[in-house]
Amino acid sequence: MSDDEQAPAPKEFAGRRWLFPSALVHELDPDAGAPGRRPRRTARDWVVDFFCFLLAVGIGLAAAQSLSEETGLPRSLAILDQTLGALSCGAVWLRRRWPVGLAVAMIPVGLLSNSSGGASMVALFTLAVHRPFRYVAWIGGAGLALIPFFFWVRPDPDLPYLGVVVFTALLTVSITGWGMFVRSKRMLMLSLRDRAHRAETEARLRAEQAQRLAREAIAREMHDVLAHRLTLLSVHAGALEFRPDAPREEIARAAGVIRESAHEALQDLREIIGVLRAGESDESSGGRPQPTLAALAALVAESREAGMEVALDHRVADPAAVPASVGRTAYRIAQEALTNARKHAPGTEVTVRLTGNPGDGLTVTVANPAPPAEIPPVPGSGQGLIGLTERATLAGGRLEHGTRPDGGFEVRGWLPWPRH
Protein backbone atom coordinates (compact mmCIF):
# COMPACT_ATOMS: atom_id res chain seq x y z
CA MET A 1 0.00 0.00 0.00
CA SER A 2 1.47 3.35 -1.10
CA ASP A 3 1.37 6.76 0.56
CA ASP A 4 0.61 8.27 -2.84
CA GLU A 5 -2.83 6.77 -3.12
CA GLN A 6 -5.45 9.26 -4.20
CA ALA A 7 -8.01 9.93 -1.50
CA PRO A 8 -11.45 11.11 -2.56
CA ALA A 9 -12.89 14.11 -0.77
CA PRO A 10 -14.43 13.36 2.62
CA LYS A 11 -18.16 13.68 2.96
CA GLU A 12 -17.86 16.69 5.24
CA PHE A 13 -16.33 18.59 2.32
CA ALA A 14 -19.35 17.94 0.12
CA GLY A 15 -20.93 21.23 1.10
CA ARG A 16 -17.69 23.21 0.78
CA ARG A 17 -16.40 22.19 -2.64
CA TRP A 18 -16.40 25.83 -3.71
CA LEU A 19 -13.12 26.16 -1.83
CA PHE A 20 -11.34 24.03 -4.42
CA PRO A 21 -11.01 24.35 -8.20
CA SER A 22 -12.85 21.71 -10.20
CA ALA A 23 -9.66 19.79 -10.96
CA LEU A 24 -8.86 19.53 -7.26
CA VAL A 25 -12.43 18.49 -6.43
CA HIS A 26 -12.14 15.64 -8.91
CA GLU A 27 -8.81 14.65 -7.41
CA LEU A 28 -10.23 14.72 -3.88
CA ASP A 29 -13.39 12.86 -4.86
CA PRO A 30 -13.19 10.86 -8.11
CA ASP A 31 -16.93 10.18 -7.86
CA ALA A 32 -17.77 13.89 -7.91
CA GLY A 33 -18.42 13.89 -11.66
CA ALA A 34 -21.53 12.84 -13.46
CA PRO A 35 -23.58 10.12 -11.71
CA GLY A 36 -22.71 6.62 -12.81
CA ARG A 37 -19.35 7.55 -14.27
CA ARG A 38 -16.38 5.67 -12.87
CA PRO A 39 -13.13 7.57 -12.37
CA ARG A 40 -10.41 6.67 -14.82
CA ARG A 41 -7.71 4.60 -13.15
CA THR A 42 -4.21 5.85 -13.85
CA ALA A 43 -1.12 3.72 -14.39
CA ARG A 44 0.00 4.46 -10.84
CA ASP A 45 -3.40 3.33 -9.55
CA TRP A 46 -3.03 0.04 -11.40
CA VAL A 47 0.41 -0.52 -9.88
CA VAL A 48 -0.83 0.23 -6.35
CA ASP A 49 -3.93 -1.94 -6.76
CA PHE A 50 -1.84 -4.81 -8.10
CA PHE A 51 0.51 -4.51 -5.12
CA CYS A 52 -2.46 -4.56 -2.72
CA PHE A 53 -3.81 -7.63 -4.51
CA LEU A 54 -0.49 -9.45 -4.20
CA LEU A 55 -0.30 -8.53 -0.51
CA ALA A 56 -3.79 -9.91 0.13
CA VAL A 57 -2.99 -13.09 -1.81
CA GLY A 58 0.31 -13.60 0.01
CA ILE A 59 -1.25 -13.26 3.47
CA GLY A 60 -4.17 -15.43 2.36
CA LEU A 61 -1.89 -18.23 1.17
CA ALA A 62 0.08 -18.14 4.42
CA ALA A 63 -3.16 -18.34 6.40
CA ALA A 64 -4.45 -21.16 4.18
CA GLN A 65 -1.33 -23.25 4.88
CA SER A 66 -1.90 -22.85 8.62
CA LEU A 67 -5.44 -24.28 8.38
CA SER A 68 -4.05 -27.81 8.53
CA GLU A 69 -2.56 -27.06 11.94
CA GLU A 70 -5.89 -26.07 13.48
CA THR A 71 -7.21 -28.93 15.52
CA GLY A 72 -10.86 -29.82 15.23
CA LEU A 73 -11.47 -27.74 12.09
CA PRO A 74 -13.98 -29.48 9.79
CA ARG A 75 -12.95 -29.95 6.17
CA SER A 76 -16.04 -28.11 4.92
CA LEU A 77 -15.17 -25.09 7.04
CA ALA A 78 -11.60 -25.17 5.72
CA ILE A 79 -12.88 -25.21 2.13
CA LEU A 80 -15.28 -22.34 2.94
CA ASP A 81 -12.40 -20.44 4.54
CA GLN A 82 -10.23 -20.76 1.43
CA THR A 83 -13.12 -19.95 -0.92
CA LEU A 84 -14.02 -16.78 0.95
CA GLY A 85 -10.34 -15.85 1.08
CA ALA A 86 -10.01 -16.17 -2.70
CA LEU A 87 -13.15 -14.13 -3.27
CA SER A 88 -11.91 -11.51 -0.83
CA CYS A 89 -8.62 -11.20 -2.70
CA GLY A 90 -10.54 -10.66 -5.93
CA ALA A 91 -12.74 -8.06 -4.25
CA VAL A 92 -9.64 -5.98 -3.50
CA TRP A 93 -9.88 -4.65 -7.07
CA LEU A 94 -13.20 -2.99 -6.07
CA ARG A 95 -11.76 -1.16 -3.07
CA ARG A 96 -11.58 2.24 -4.81
CA ARG A 97 -15.17 2.16 -6.00
CA TRP A 98 -16.82 0.81 -2.83
CA PRO A 99 -14.44 1.35 0.10
CA VAL A 100 -17.21 1.41 2.73
CA GLY A 101 -19.10 -1.53 1.29
CA LEU A 102 -15.96 -3.65 1.03
CA ALA A 103 -14.89 -2.84 4.60
CA VAL A 104 -18.36 -3.69 5.96
CA ALA A 105 -18.50 -6.94 3.98
CA MET A 106 -15.10 -8.01 5.30
CA ILE A 107 -16.34 -8.01 8.91
CA PRO A 108 -18.58 -11.12 8.64
CA VAL A 109 -16.25 -12.65 6.07
CA GLY A 110 -13.35 -12.26 8.49
CA LEU A 111 -15.26 -14.18 11.16
CA LEU A 112 -15.60 -17.17 8.81
CA SER A 113 -12.34 -16.99 6.87
CA ASN A 114 -8.85 -16.72 8.34
CA SER A 115 -7.35 -16.53 4.85
CA SER A 116 -9.20 -13.30 4.15
CA GLY A 117 -7.09 -11.43 6.70
CA GLY A 118 -4.92 -9.77 4.06
CA ALA A 119 -7.96 -8.52 2.15
CA SER A 120 -9.44 -7.23 5.44
CA MET A 121 -6.26 -5.26 6.10
CA VAL A 122 -6.34 -3.73 2.61
CA ALA A 123 -10.04 -2.88 2.96
CA LEU A 124 -9.49 -1.19 6.34
CA PHE A 125 -6.53 0.81 5.00
CA THR A 126 -8.56 1.88 1.95
CA LEU A 127 -11.44 2.96 4.18
CA ALA A 128 -9.11 5.11 6.30
CA VAL A 129 -7.63 6.74 3.18
CA HIS A 130 -10.84 7.38 1.26
CA ARG A 131 -13.43 8.15 3.94
CA PRO A 132 -13.61 10.44 7.01
CA PHE A 133 -13.00 9.30 10.55
CA ARG A 134 -16.60 8.51 11.48
CA TYR A 135 -16.65 5.60 9.01
CA VAL A 136 -13.31 4.35 10.27
CA ALA A 137 -14.46 4.63 13.89
CA TRP A 138 -17.61 2.57 13.42
CA ILE A 139 -16.27 -0.09 11.08
CA GLY A 140 -12.80 -0.32 12.65
CA GLY A 141 -14.31 -0.37 16.14
CA ALA A 142 -16.59 -3.24 15.16
CA GLY A 143 -13.62 -5.15 13.82
CA LEU A 144 -11.63 -4.59 17.02
CA ALA A 145 -14.56 -5.72 19.14
CA LEU A 146 -14.82 -9.00 17.22
CA ILE A 147 -11.12 -9.90 17.48
CA PRO A 148 -11.41 -11.57 20.93
CA PHE A 149 -14.48 -13.50 19.79
CA PHE A 150 -12.74 -14.75 16.62
CA PHE A 151 -9.68 -16.08 18.43
CA TRP A 152 -11.88 -17.56 21.14
CA VAL A 153 -13.70 -19.60 18.48
CA ARG A 154 -10.58 -20.31 16.41
CA PRO A 155 -7.52 -20.08 18.67
CA ASP A 156 -4.09 -19.72 17.15
CA PRO A 157 -2.07 -22.94 17.50
CA ASP A 158 1.29 -21.17 18.06
CA LEU A 159 0.47 -18.08 20.14
CA PRO A 160 -1.37 -17.65 23.43
CA TYR A 161 -4.86 -16.23 23.34
CA LEU A 162 -4.04 -12.88 24.97
CA GLY A 163 -0.91 -12.40 22.90
CA VAL A 164 -2.59 -12.99 19.56
CA VAL A 165 -5.52 -10.73 20.50
CA VAL A 166 -3.22 -7.88 21.51
CA PHE A 167 -1.02 -8.35 18.44
CA THR A 168 -4.00 -8.37 16.05
CA ALA A 169 -5.55 -5.32 17.75
CA LEU A 170 -2.26 -3.38 17.50
CA LEU A 171 -1.92 -4.38 13.85
CA THR A 172 -5.46 -3.18 13.15
CA VAL A 173 -4.86 0.14 14.91
CA SER A 174 -1.54 0.61 13.07
CA ILE A 175 -3.11 -0.01 9.68
CA THR A 176 -5.92 2.42 10.51
CA GLY A 177 -3.48 5.07 11.71
CA TRP A 178 -1.35 4.66 8.60
CA GLY A 179 -4.37 5.14 6.36
CA MET A 180 -5.46 8.22 8.27
CA PHE A 181 -1.94 9.63 8.00
CA VAL A 182 -1.97 9.10 4.23
CA ARG A 183 -5.34 10.82 4.05
CA SER A 184 -4.15 13.80 6.11
CA LYS A 185 -1.04 14.13 3.99
CA ARG A 186 -3.12 14.04 0.81
CA MET A 187 -5.56 16.65 2.12
CA LEU A 188 -2.66 18.88 3.16
CA MET A 189 -1.10 18.67 -0.29
CA LEU A 190 -4.42 19.49 -1.94
CA SER A 191 -4.94 22.39 0.45
CA LEU A 192 -1.50 23.79 -0.35
CA ARG A 193 -2.13 23.35 -4.05
CA ASP A 194 -5.46 25.14 -3.72
CA ARG A 195 -3.81 28.01 -1.83
CA ALA A 196 -1.19 28.30 -4.56
CA HIS A 197 -3.94 28.30 -7.18
CA ARG A 198 -5.83 31.04 -5.35
CA ALA A 199 -2.62 33.04 -4.92
CA GLU A 200 -2.00 32.83 -8.68
CA THR A 201 -5.58 33.89 -9.35
CA GLU A 202 -5.32 36.85 -6.96
CA ALA A 203 -2.01 37.88 -8.50
CA ARG A 204 -3.57 37.77 -11.96
CA LEU A 205 -6.52 39.85 -10.77
CA ARG A 206 -4.19 42.39 -9.18
CA ALA A 207 -2.21 42.60 -12.41
CA GLU A 208 -5.41 43.12 -14.40
CA GLN A 209 -6.56 45.80 -11.96
CA ALA A 210 -3.21 47.56 -12.18
CA GLN A 211 -3.42 47.43 -15.96
CA ARG A 212 -6.94 48.85 -15.88
CA LEU A 213 -5.87 51.69 -13.60
CA ALA A 214 -2.90 52.40 -15.85
CA ARG A 215 -5.16 52.56 -18.89
CA GLU A 216 -7.55 54.88 -17.09
CA ALA A 217 -4.60 57.14 -16.32
CA ILE A 218 -3.60 57.00 -19.97
CA ALA A 219 -7.15 57.94 -20.96
CA ARG A 220 -6.96 60.99 -18.72
CA GLU A 221 -3.63 61.93 -20.27
CA MET A 222 -5.18 61.56 -23.73
CA HIS A 223 -8.02 63.92 -22.83
CA ASP A 224 -5.74 66.51 -21.25
CA VAL A 225 -3.20 66.51 -24.07
CA LEU A 226 -5.44 66.19 -27.11
CA ALA A 227 -8.03 68.65 -25.82
CA HIS A 228 -5.33 71.29 -25.53
CA ARG A 229 -3.91 70.60 -28.99
CA LEU A 230 -7.25 70.37 -30.76
CA THR A 231 -8.47 73.58 -29.12
CA LEU A 232 -5.46 75.39 -30.59
CA LEU A 233 -6.34 73.95 -33.98
CA SER A 234 -9.94 75.10 -33.60
CA VAL A 235 -9.00 78.64 -32.58
CA HIS A 236 -6.57 79.24 -35.44
CA ALA A 237 -8.76 77.50 -37.99
CA GLY A 238 -11.66 79.70 -36.89
CA ALA A 239 -9.50 82.79 -37.26
CA LEU A 240 -8.58 81.81 -40.81
CA GLU A 241 -12.24 81.12 -41.60
CA PHE A 242 -13.60 84.46 -40.35
CA ARG A 243 -10.68 86.58 -41.50
CA PRO A 244 -9.90 85.55 -45.05
CA ASP A 245 -8.48 89.03 -45.71
CA ALA A 246 -5.93 88.89 -42.89
CA PRO A 247 -2.34 89.85 -43.69
CA ARG A 248 -0.20 87.20 -45.28
CA GLU A 249 2.16 87.06 -42.30
CA GLU A 250 -0.71 86.43 -39.86
CA ILE A 251 -2.13 83.72 -42.08
CA ALA A 252 1.29 82.07 -42.35
CA ARG A 253 1.76 82.23 -38.58
CA ALA A 254 -1.69 80.71 -37.95
CA ALA A 255 -1.04 77.98 -40.50
CA GLY A 256 2.28 77.23 -38.83
CA VAL A 257 0.61 76.92 -35.43
CA ILE A 258 -2.04 74.63 -36.95
CA ARG A 259 0.60 72.43 -38.56
CA GLU A 260 2.70 72.24 -35.40
CA SER A 261 -0.31 71.55 -33.17
CA ALA A 262 -1.57 68.84 -35.53
CA HIS A 263 1.88 67.25 -35.57
CA GLU A 264 2.11 67.33 -31.78
CA ALA A 265 -1.40 65.92 -31.39
CA LEU A 266 -0.64 63.12 -33.83
CA GLN A 267 2.61 62.34 -32.02
CA ASP A 268 0.87 62.24 -28.65
CA LEU A 269 -1.87 60.03 -30.06
CA ARG A 270 0.65 57.59 -31.50
CA GLU A 271 2.45 57.33 -28.17
CA ILE A 272 -0.76 56.74 -26.24
CA ILE A 273 -1.96 54.08 -28.70
CA GLY A 274 1.44 52.42 -28.46
CA VAL A 275 1.16 52.31 -24.68
CA LEU A 276 -2.34 50.84 -24.86
CA ARG A 277 -1.14 48.11 -27.20
CA ALA A 278 1.83 47.31 -25.00
CA GLY A 279 -0.26 47.34 -21.82
CA GLU A 280 2.36 49.35 -19.98
CA SER A 281 2.57 52.81 -18.54
CA ASP A 282 3.73 55.55 -20.83
CA GLU A 283 6.69 56.31 -18.62
CA SER A 284 8.04 52.77 -19.03
CA SER A 285 7.43 52.48 -22.75
CA GLY A 286 10.20 54.76 -23.86
CA GLY A 287 7.95 57.68 -24.87
CA ARG A 288 8.61 61.36 -24.41
CA PRO A 289 9.04 62.49 -20.78
CA GLN A 290 5.91 63.74 -19.07
CA PRO A 291 5.65 67.49 -18.41
CA THR A 292 6.45 68.83 -14.96
CA LEU A 293 6.06 72.21 -13.30
CA ALA A 294 9.08 73.52 -15.20
CA ALA A 295 7.09 73.20 -18.45
CA LEU A 296 4.35 75.56 -17.25
CA ALA A 297 6.06 78.60 -18.74
CA ALA A 298 6.20 76.89 -22.13
CA LEU A 299 2.49 76.06 -21.86
CA VAL A 300 1.68 79.71 -21.17
CA ALA A 301 3.86 80.83 -24.09
CA GLU A 302 2.10 78.38 -26.38
CA SER A 303 -1.28 79.74 -25.31
CA ARG A 304 -0.10 83.30 -25.94
CA GLU A 305 1.00 82.32 -29.43
CA ALA A 306 -2.52 81.02 -30.00
CA GLY A 307 -3.85 84.53 -29.33
CA MET A 308 -4.78 84.23 -25.68
CA GLU A 309 -3.96 86.86 -23.08
CA VAL A 310 -2.38 84.95 -20.21
CA ALA A 311 -0.82 86.49 -17.10
CA LEU A 312 1.50 84.13 -15.22
CA ASP A 313 2.07 84.79 -11.51
CA HIS A 314 4.75 82.26 -10.57
CA ARG A 315 5.67 82.54 -6.89
CA VAL A 316 7.41 79.18 -6.43
CA ALA A 317 11.08 79.93 -5.86
CA ASP A 318 12.47 76.58 -7.03
CA PRO A 319 10.15 74.70 -9.40
CA ALA A 320 12.70 71.87 -9.67
CA ALA A 321 12.20 71.10 -5.96
CA VAL A 322 8.56 70.23 -6.54
CA PRO A 323 8.06 66.43 -6.77
CA ALA A 324 7.57 65.25 -10.34
CA SER A 325 4.11 63.76 -9.71
CA VAL A 326 2.88 66.93 -7.98
CA GLY A 327 4.31 69.17 -10.71
CA ARG A 328 2.77 67.02 -13.44
CA THR A 329 -0.65 67.23 -11.79
CA ALA A 330 -0.35 71.04 -11.42
CA TYR A 331 0.64 71.28 -15.09
CA ARG A 332 -2.41 69.26 -16.15
CA ILE A 333 -4.71 71.44 -14.03
CA ALA A 334 -3.36 74.59 -15.66
CA GLN A 335 -3.50 73.02 -19.13
CA GLU A 336 -7.14 71.95 -18.79
CA ALA A 337 -8.17 75.30 -17.27
CA LEU A 338 -6.50 77.22 -20.12
CA THR A 339 -8.19 74.98 -22.66
CA ASN A 340 -11.60 75.60 -21.08
CA ALA A 341 -10.98 79.36 -20.91
CA ARG A 342 -10.00 79.41 -24.57
CA LYS A 343 -13.21 77.62 -25.52
CA HIS A 344 -15.73 79.27 -23.20
CA ALA A 345 -14.29 82.77 -22.60
CA PRO A 346 -12.35 83.81 -25.70
CA GLY A 347 -10.87 87.29 -25.65
CA THR A 348 -10.53 87.47 -21.87
CA GLU A 349 -7.32 87.70 -19.92
CA VAL A 350 -6.61 84.50 -18.03
CA THR A 351 -4.55 84.61 -14.85
CA VAL A 352 -2.44 81.63 -13.82
CA ARG A 353 -1.19 81.90 -10.26
CA LEU A 354 1.16 79.38 -8.67
CA THR A 355 2.13 79.54 -4.98
CA GLY A 356 3.42 77.12 -2.39
CA ASN A 357 6.24 75.95 -0.15
CA PRO A 358 7.43 72.58 1.12
CA GLY A 359 5.16 71.46 3.91
CA ASP A 360 2.39 73.94 2.99
CA GLY A 361 1.49 72.39 -0.34
CA LEU A 362 1.30 73.70 -3.89
CA THR A 363 -1.64 75.82 -5.02
CA VAL A 364 -2.45 76.49 -8.66
CA THR A 365 -5.23 78.90 -9.58
CA VAL A 366 -6.52 79.68 -13.07
CA ALA A 367 -9.16 82.40 -13.33
CA ASN A 368 -10.77 84.38 -16.08
CA PRO A 369 -13.40 87.17 -16.04
CA ALA A 370 -16.73 86.89 -17.77
CA PRO A 371 -16.54 87.02 -21.58
CA PRO A 372 -17.20 90.49 -23.03
CA ALA A 373 -20.12 89.30 -25.12
CA GLU A 374 -22.55 86.44 -25.19
CA ILE A 375 -20.95 83.58 -27.09
CA PRO A 376 -22.66 80.44 -28.34
CA PRO A 377 -22.11 77.39 -26.13
CA VAL A 378 -19.19 75.23 -27.11
CA PRO A 379 -19.88 71.50 -27.07
CA GLY A 380 -17.91 69.54 -24.53
CA SER A 381 -18.12 66.30 -22.59
CA GLY A 382 -17.53 67.88 -19.19
CA GLN A 383 -15.11 65.09 -18.33
CA GLY A 384 -12.04 67.32 -18.12
CA LEU A 385 -12.74 68.85 -14.72
CA ILE A 386 -14.05 65.52 -13.45
CA GLY A 387 -10.80 63.86 -14.48
CA LEU A 388 -8.78 66.66 -12.88
CA THR A 389 -10.71 66.24 -9.63
CA GLU A 390 -9.95 62.53 -9.63
CA ARG A 391 -6.31 63.19 -10.46
CA ALA A 392 -5.96 65.70 -7.61
CA THR A 393 -7.71 63.36 -5.17
CA LEU A 394 -5.42 60.47 -6.10
CA ALA A 395 -2.45 62.76 -5.49
CA GLY A 396 -3.76 63.53 -2.00
CA GLY A 397 -5.03 67.01 -2.85
CA ARG A 398 -8.28 68.66 -3.85
CA LEU A 399 -9.74 70.66 -6.72
CA GLU A 400 -12.41 73.36 -6.58
CA HIS A 401 -14.00 75.14 -9.52
CA GLY A 402 -17.00 77.33 -10.16
CA THR A 403 -18.34 80.69 -11.27
CA ARG A 404 -17.13 83.81 -9.48
CA PRO A 405 -19.43 86.66 -8.35
CA ASP A 406 -18.32 88.82 -11.33
CA GLY A 407 -19.41 86.15 -13.79
CA GLY A 408 -15.94 84.77 -14.36
CA PHE A 409 -14.72 81.25 -13.73
CA GLU A 410 -12.01 79.98 -11.43
CA VAL A 411 -10.25 76.65 -11.01
CA ARG A 412 -8.27 76.23 -7.81
CA GLY A 413 -6.26 73.17 -6.95
CA TRP A 414 -4.20 72.30 -3.90
CA LEU A 415 -1.63 69.52 -3.93
CA PRO A 416 0.53 68.19 -1.08
CA TRP A 417 4.19 69.15 -1.17
CA PRO A 418 5.95 67.22 1.61
CA ARG A 419 8.81 68.73 3.52
CA HIS A 420 12.04 66.83 2.95
TIDREN-259872 format. One record per residue (C-alpha): residue in one letter; x, y, z. Coordinates in steps of 0.25 Angstrom, whole numbers, plus 5000, padded with zeros to 4 digits. Example, Ala and Ser with C-alpha at 12.3 -4.5 7.8 and 13.67 -1.06 7.14 Angstrom:
a504949825031/s505549965029/
END
This chain:
m500050005000/s500650134996/d500550275002/d500250334989/e498950274988/q497850374983/a496850404994/p495450444990/a494850564997/p494250535010/k492750555012/e492950675021/f493550745009/a492350725000/g491650855004/r492950935003/r493450894989/w493451034985/l494851054993/f495550964982/p495650974967/s494950874959/a496150794956/l496550784971/v495050744974/h495150634964/e496550594970/l495950594984/d494650514981/p494750434968/d493250414969/a492950564968/g492650564953/a491450514946/p490650404953/g490950264949/r492350304943/r493450234949/p494750304951/r495850274941/r496950184947/t498350234945/a499650154942/r500050184957/d498650134962/w498850004954/v500249984960/v499750014975/d498449924973/f499349814968/f500249824980/c499049824989/f498549694982/l499849624983/l499949664998/a498549605001/v498849484993/g500149465000/i499549475014/g498349385009/l499249275005/a500049275018/a498749275026/a498249155017/q499549075020/s499249095034/l497849035034/s498448895034/e499048925048/e497648965054/t497148845062/g495748815061/l495448895048/p494448825039/r494848805025/s493648885020/l493949005028/a495448995023/i494848995009/l493949115012/d495049185018/q495949175006/t494849204996/l494449335004/g495949375004/a496049354989/l494749434987/s495249544997/c496649554989/g495849574976/a494949684983/v496149764986/w496049814972/l494749884976/r495349954988/r495450094981/r493950094976/w493350034989/p494250055000/v493150065011/g492449945005/l493649855004/a494049895018/v492749855024/a492649725016/m494049685021/i493549685036/p492649565035/v493549495024/g494749515034/l493949435045/l493849315035/s495149325027/n496549335033/s497149345019/s496349475017/g497249545027/g498049615016/a496849665009/s496249715022/m497549795024/v497549855010/a496049885012/l496249955025/f497450035020/t496650085008/l495450125017/a496450205025/v496950275013/h495750305005/r494650335016/p494650425028/f494850375042/r493450345046/y493350225036/v494750175041/a494250195056/w493050105054/i493550005044/g494949995051/g494349995065/a493449875061/g494649795055/l495349825068/a494249775077/l494149645069/i495649605070/p495449545084/f494249465079/f494949415066/f496149365074/w495249305085/v494549225074/r495849195066/p497049205075/d498449215069/p499249085070/d500549155072/l500249285081/p499549295094/y498149355093/l498449485100/g499649505092/v499049485078/v497849575082/v498749685086/f499649675074/t498449675064/a497849795071/l499149865070/l499249825055/t497849875053/v498150015060/s499450025052/i498850005039/t497650105042/g498650205047/w499550195034/g498350215025/m497850335033/f499250395032/v499250365017/r497950435016/s498350555024/k499650575016/r498850565003/m497850675008/l498950765013/m499650754999/l498250784992/s498050905002/l499450954999/r499150934984/d497851014985/r498551124993/a499551134982/h498451134971/r497751244979/a499051324980/e499251314965/t497851364963/e497951474972/a499251524966/r498651514952/l497451594957/r498351704963/a499151704950/e497851724942/q497451834952/a498751904951/q498651904936/r497251954936/l497752074946/a498852104937/r497952104924/e497052204932/a498252294935/i498652284920/a497152324916/r497252444925/e498552484919/m497952464905/h496852564909/d497752664915/v498752664904/l497852654892/a496852754897/h497952854898/r498452824884/l497152814877/t496652944884/l497853024878/l497552964864/s496053004866/v496453154870/h497453174858/a496553104848/g495353194852/a496253314851/l496653274837/e495153244834/f494653384839/r495753464834/p496053424820/d496653564817/a497653564828/p499153594825/r499953494819/e500953484831/e499753464841/i499153354832/a500553284831/r500753294846/a499353234848/a499653124838/g500953094845/v500253084858/i499252994852/r500252904846/e501152894858/s499952864867/a499452754858/h500852694858/e500852694873/a499452644874/l499752524865/q501052494872/d500352494885/l499352404880/r500352304874/e501052294887/i499752274895/i499252164885/g500652104886/v500552094901/l499152034901/r499551924891/a500751894900/g499951894913/e500951974920/s501052114926/d501552224917/e502752254926/s503252114924/s503052104909/g504152194905/g503252314901/r503452454902/p503652504917/q502452554924/p502352704926/t502652754940/l502452894947/a503652944939/a502852934926/l501753024931/a502453144925/a502553084911/l501053044913/v500753194915/a501553234904/e500853144894/s499553194899/r500053334896/e500453294882/a499053244880/g498553384883/m498153374897/e498453474908/v499053404919/a499753464932/l500653374939/d500853394954/h501953294958/r502353304972/v503053174974/a504453204977/d505053064972/p504152994962/a505152874961/a504952844976/v503452814974/p503252664973/a503052614959/s501652554961/v501252684968/g501752774957/r501152684946/t499752694953/a499952844954/y500352854940/r499052774935/i498152864944/a498752984937/q498652924923/e497152884925/a496753014931/l497453094920/t496753004909/n495453024916/a495653174916/r496053184902/k494753104898/h493753174907/a494353314910/p495153354897/g495753494897/t495853504913/e497153514920/v497453384928/t498253384941/v499053274945/r499553284959/l500553184965/t500953184980/g501453084990/n502553044999/p503052905004/g502152865016/d501052965012/g500652904999/l500552954984/t499353034980/v499053064965/t497953164962/v497453194948/a496353304947/n495753384936/p494653494936/a493353484929/p493453484914/p493153624908/a492053574900/e491053464899/i491653344892/p490953224887/p491253104895/v492353014892/p492052864892/g492852784902/s492852654910/g493052724923/q494052604927/g495252694928/l494952754941/i494452624946/g495752554942/l496552674948/t495752654961/e496052504961/r497552534958/a497652634970/t496952534979/l497852424976/a499052514978/g498552544992/g498052684989/r496752754985/l496152834973/e495052934974/h494453014962/g493253094959/t492753234955/r493153354962/p492253474967/d492753554955/g492253454945/g493653394943/f494153254945/e495253204954/v495953074956/r496753054969/g497552934972/w498352894984/l499352784984/p500252734996/w501752774995/p502452695006/r503552755014/h504852675012/
END
